[in-house]
Amino acid sequence: VQLDKNYPDAFNNLGIALYAKGELEEAADAFKKAIELEPDLAEAHYNLGLIYSEEGNPENAVTSLEQAIKLNPKIAEAHFTLGEVYTEKDMPEEALSEYKKAIDVKPTYAEAYYNYGEIFAAEGKHDKSIAAWKKTIELNPKNTDAYFNLGIAYYNQDKLDKAISMWTKVVEINPNDHDALTSLADAFDVKGLLDRAIHTWEKITEVYPNDAEVYYKLGNAYAKKNMYTTAIPQWEKAVGIDPGLVNAHYNLGLVYQKIGKHDEAIDAYKKVLDINADDVGAHKNLGLLYQEKGMHVEAESEFAIYQKLESSQTAKKQE
């Protein structure tokens, strides 16, 4: 590309093109050349600050962005990016101030409202975060992150129906959104809507077949409906994907014990103890199983370990 070496806007435009191609170092050099030719070119300072921010260089980012704002306070994106840098530097008040300035310059700046909400949420100011995310959605009805976060905020306020409504909206926009689907299933479970929870978890397994936690929760839901033979394969899939999922092994032990499959129960509890040798319940249940099978030596050994662990835990609670 042939450039007029005395034309700073040409270097700034070249930097923008290089940035779009992901060539950040070359883009930064072009912006620096533009600034060298015209030190008061606010856009070049902003663009350079944006690159510093993306490269994880917050100090230089702040310097460039502040200079851009000093030269032209009406660059909303400079305020926004500076707010993001302050957020990364754990300076929430400064970040809020910059997001507010971005909104003052550009009242339709949905992303600024969204980040506003995230800071308020981190500070426990849930009413303010909810208001900010509602404004985000008003300006950008397709912002699934805002709907999802609204769901979390409502869930934390025990407003489950509103939370479900928000996560349902996410799924309407993006039917395979993992976080929204799992949150919906969890909310249905909490409300006791087991059939809807099961339906949602089953859908998740179709889209994300390697999610051990989902199979674990699906098994739990079936168990709550006393559908033990249907729960077992779900937990087996869970531990097949994640052998360290101790609660799934434990639940397998409980159900196998309940339906009289003692050998399978013993194997499941042994796997629990392979992961956590101090699991009190596994030792106790193993003792009971060995006792039922007439394996008295093994039963006494497990009961002794159980009693020792139980006494230790009781003592710690009394401290």
N, C-alpha and C positions, 0 to 999 in steps of 0.2 A: 504494500500500500504506500503510495507516494503522498507525503503530507507537506503542507506548508509549515516549515519549522517555526514560523513566527505566528502560527494560528492556534491558540490554546484550545479553542473549541474542537478542533480537529483531533487533537490528542485525547481530549475528554471523550469524544465519540468513539475513537479507536478503543479506549479503555472499556467503554460500555460493551462494545462488540466482543472484545476479548473476555470480559467477565461473563457474558452470555455463553461463551464456548467453554467456560470453566478454567480458562488460563489466567489464574488469579495473579501470579507473579508478574506476568507480562502486562496485565491490566493495571496493576499497581504502578508499574514503571511509567505507563502512559499517563495516568492521573498525576503522578509526581511531575512529569514533564509539563503537563498543562498548568499546574500550580507554579512551576518555575517561571513559565512565560507570563502567567497572570495570577499573582498571589491572592487576588480577591475573587477568584472564580469559585463561588460557594459550592456549586454542584460537584466540582472536582474534589473538593475537601470532603463532601458527603460520600462520594463514591469510594474514595480512599478509606474513609472511616468504616464503610460497609465491609470492605475487604479485610481490614484489620480485625473487625468483629468476627467475621467468618473464619479467620485464621487463628482465632483464640488469642489475640493480642489486645486485651482490653485497654491498656494504658494508652497505646497509640490510637486506638479507636476513639476513646474519649477526647483526646486532643484534636483529632481531625473533625469529629462531629461537632464539638463545641465551637471550633473555628467556622465550620459551615453555618451553624446557627447564628453566630455573631455577625457573619456577613449577610445572612438572609434568614431571619427568624421564621419565614413563611414556608420553609421546606418541612412539611409535616413528616416526611419519611426520616429526616435527620433526627427529629425529636423522638420518633418511634424507635429507631435503631439505638439511640442513646439510652432510651428507657430499657431496651433489652440488655444492653451492656451493663447498666446499673443493676438490673435484676440478677445477672450472672455474678456480679460483684457483691451480692447480698446487701444492696442499698435500696430497700423497697420504697422509702419516702422519696428519694431522688427519682426512682423509676416512675412512681405515680405522677410526680410533677411533670416529667417529660411526656408521659402518655396523655396527660391532661392538655398539655400544650399542643400535642399532635392533633387531638380532637378539636381544640379551639380553632386550629388552622383548617382542619378538614373534618367537619362534623359527621361525615359519613364513614369515618375510619373504623370499620368493624373490628379489625385486628387489634386496634388500640383498646377498644372496649373489652375485648376478650382477655388481653393481658392484664388489664385493670382488674378484671374479675379474678384472675389467678392469684394476684397479689393479695386481694382482700380475703380470698379463701385461705391462703397460707397464714393469714393473720387471724383467722377464725371469725372474720366479719362476714358471715354467710348471707345476711340480707343484702349487703352491698354487692357481694359477688353475684348473687342471683340477679340483682337489678342490672349489673353490667353485662352478664351473659344474655339476659333477655334483650337488651339493646343490641348486642351482637347479632342475635337471630333476627331481630327486626330489620337490621341493615343487610344481613346475609342469611336468608332462610335455609341455605344449604350447609351451614357451618355445623358439621356433626360433632365437632369437639365441644362446642358451646352447649348443644343439646345433652351430650354425655355428661359434661360437668354439672349442668343443672340437675341431672338425675342424681348424681352423687350428693349434691348439696341437699336436695329434697330427702334423699335416703337418710342422710345424717340427721335430718330434722324429724325422722320417723314419718315422713309424708310419702308412704310407699306408692300410693296411687299416682301421685304426681311424678315420682321417680320413674315408675313404669311407663307413664305417658311419654316422658322425655326419651327413654331408651327405645321405646317403640318407634318414635320418630326417627331416631338414628338408623334403625333397621329398615325403615321405609325408604330412606335415602341410600343406605348401603346395606343390603340384605345379609351380607357376610361379615359384618363388623363383629370381630371376636369379643371385644370388651363389652359392647352393648348387649350381645346375646348372652354372655355369661352373667352379666349384671341382671338382666331380665330373669334368667332362670333362678338366680339366687333370690331375687325379690319374690318370685312366685312361690318358691320354697318357704320363705319366711312367712308369707301370707297363708301357707297351708294349701296352696293351689298346686297340689302335687302333679296332677295330670298335665297342667300347662308347663310346669317346671320340667317334667320328663320329656314332653314334646320338644321343648326348646333345647334341652341338653342333647337329645337325639339328633336334632338338626345340626348342632355344633359338631357332633362326632362325624357327620357326613362331610362337613366342610374342613374340619380340622381333626383328622383321624388319629393324630399322634399326641393329643392333649390328654395326658394321664389324669389330671385333676378333674376333667369333665367326666371321664368314665367313673372315677371315684364318687363324684357327687351323684351321678346317675344311679349308681348302685345304691347309694344311701337312700335316694328317693324311692326306689323299688322296695327297699327293706322297710321303709316307713309304711308302705302299703302291704307289708307282710308277704311280698312277692320275692321270697328268698332265693328260689331257684333262678329267677331272672336277675336278681342282684349279683349273684356269684360271678357270672361271666363278665359283668362290667368291672368288678374289682380285679378279676384275673387279667383283663385287658390293661387295667391301670398299672398293676405291678409288672406286667410284661413290658410296658413302655418305660416305667420308672420303678425299678426294683427297690428303690429306697423309700418308696411311699409307705411309710410305716403304718399309717392309719388304715390303709386298704388291707394290708396283711392282717391287722388286728380285727378288722370287721369280718374278714374271711374266717378267722378263727372263731369269732362269736357265732356266726351263722352256721358254720359247720358243726360247732358244738351244740347249737340249738336243735339242728335237724338230725343229730345222732351220728354224724360222720366224724368219729373221734380221731381217726388217723389223719385225716385231712386237717382237722382243727389243730392237732399237735404240730403238724408241719407248718401251718400258718403262724402259730405262736412262736415256734423256733425261729422263723424268719424275722419276726418282730424283735426277738432277743439278739439276733445277729446284727440288727441295726442299732438297737438300744438295749444293752444288757441289763439295765436297771428298770425296765418297764414292770411296774408292780403288778398290773392286771394280768400280763402275760404269764408271769411266774405263778400267780395264784390259780389262773385257769388251767395252766399246765398241771399243777398239782392235783386239781380236781379230776382232770382227764386221766392222769396216771392212776389215781385212786380208783376210778371207775373200771379201769382195765386190769386192776389187781397188781399194778406195778408199784408196790408200796415203798420200796427204796427210793425210786425216782420221785414219787409223790412227796415223801418226807423231805427230800433234798430241795424240791421246788418250794414247799411250804416254809422251810427254814429261810431260804433266800427272801421269800415274800415278806415274812415277819420282820426280818432284819431291815429290809428296805422301808417297810411301813413304819417301823419304829424310828428310823432315821428321818423320814419325811415329817413325822409328827413332831419330833424334837426341833426340827428346823422351823416349823410353823409357830412353835411356842417361843422361839428366841426373840 
